Amino acid sequence: MNDEADNALLCHRCGAVLRPGAGNWYVVRVEAFADPTPPEIATDADPAETAAEIERLIEQMRHSSATDLAEQVYRRMTLHLCGRCYAAWIENPTG
Ligand SMILES: [Zn+2]
């Protein structure tokens, strides 16, 4: 078993080996969360309709795993990118 190869840090985009201390690669932290604004509830809504809508949403959630629900709300990840991949990514991060 080759420890060096097993522990190698690789560029998440192209797979290039990244050498700690070389100063030519980047750590990119991504944090994504769902719209934090509370949902709008019409003040003149029929309470029976509102209760039915809440029931419908709860029923929908019953069919999702806790992990799925958590991932729909919040994701955080750390990416390692070589200098070349970083330069391409930072110019067009949503591309
Ligand atoms: Zn790369």
Boltz pocket constraint, residues with backbone or C-beta under 6 A from the ligand:
constraints:
  - pocket:
      binder: B
      contacts: [[A, 11], [A, 12], [A, 13], [A, 14], [A, 15], [A, 16], [A, 81], [A, 82], [A, 83], [A, 84], [A, 85], [A, 86]]
      max_distance: 6.0
